[in-house]
Amino acid sequence: NETYENVIALAVRRLNAQRPLWLEHEGSHVGKVLVPFGVHTWVRSAPGGCFVVLNMSRQLRVRRLVQDYCNEENLQGEGWVDGLKVCIECGLAKKLGGPRVKEALQLLDEQKWAEVADMMLSYYDKLYTRWVSESQSLSKVMVDCPIEDAANNAALVLEALAKGDGRLVPSIDSGTGNRSRSKAQAGAGAEEPQQEAELPEFKADFSGACFCGEVKVACAGEPRSVSYCHCSICRRLSGAPFSCQALFSAEQVVLEVEPGSGLQSVRTSKGVERSRCASCLSPVQATLFGGKLVALPLGLLTDWRGSAQTEGSEDAAAKAKDALRPRHHLYYGSRVMDVRDGLPKFEGAYMAAKVGTGKGGPKGSDGISQKTGMVPETEW
């Protein structure tokens, strides 16, 4: 990444500060390298700048891709098609999935270039749509391009910027995670487009990211519960004797996935679907009850800035940390090691145990309270 930063630094020194600068802006990563934080921040909030999105029909874009990648000159080159296959097999295998990769390779063998291009757009269009909706750029302009002529489209972009013509699109503020709506601000004295209704404010109390940083999560408010789990599923998926997660309502959580990245999901039990970052395979969330609840690995939430920064007090910081303190153990009856930490321990799920009437009640032969499903306090 250091070499990449040096290349950028040398390129910036050659720029003419009196002329506009155009950058391809698709995220904080370019391949496997990270855009320097200062550059990424400047791109999002440069005075007088904006995020321009070109809208073109899928048919035109398919034709353009075929012209660029599968023209006669390229196809006559030795190993060109084999190179395309390697790109799909190695670079997109995780993203497309095995069946789609096999289909794409077969289409290449059959020289059905347009169908391959359309398949690639099916994947990338989802990423571009998400990037536009979640982009942290302060100003955005949407430009419709009815034809594929580059000079004509450039003229349309300049005309839109001169008029300050743009459509309102949702974005997430980079500092607080607040969901807001941004408007194009290019063009001095331009008439403002009609403002759409404001989205509810989202102030992140906790946030974090996966190992590679391509999946970020932000949470508002305190979790409904924080639990250690000893079930066999959590143990096998984590490789640890038990896991720990914070449970939130779905509306408390915002998940942001970088363009070009994705999630790998698996349904591990009825009503529970677990997701990992497709790049680094870090566990990032599990959804329960049809997505009504979201469980986040406690180790993922590394930033507790929200409450403390908002209220500006040490008490608030202590409260934020305490909110993520584990409260009990679940499925302790399936444990592979004893944990004597003084916390309540339930044989199975906590909600099932809540049906009981108290710590008392008759005990089974294994010492488990039959009414509450709670392990005796002597085992805590």
Secondary structure, DSSP 8 states (H G I E B T S, - for coil): -HHHHHHHHHHHHT--TTS------S-SEETTEE--HHHHHHHHH-TT--EEEEE--HHHHHHHHHHHHS-HHHHHSTTHHHHHHHIIIIISHHHH-HHHHHHHHHHHHTT-HHHHHHHHHHHHHHHHHHHHHH---S-EEEEE-SS--HHHHHHHHHHHHHHT----EEEE-TTT--EEEE----STT---------------SEEEE-SSSSEEEEE-S--SEEEEE--HHHHHHHSSS-EEEEEEEGGGEEEEE-TT--EEEEEEETTEEEEEETTT--EEEEEETTTTEEEEEGGG--B-HHHHHHHTSHHHHHHHHHHTS--EEESGGG-SS---SS--BBSS-HHHHTTS--S-S-B-TTS-BTTT-B--GGG-
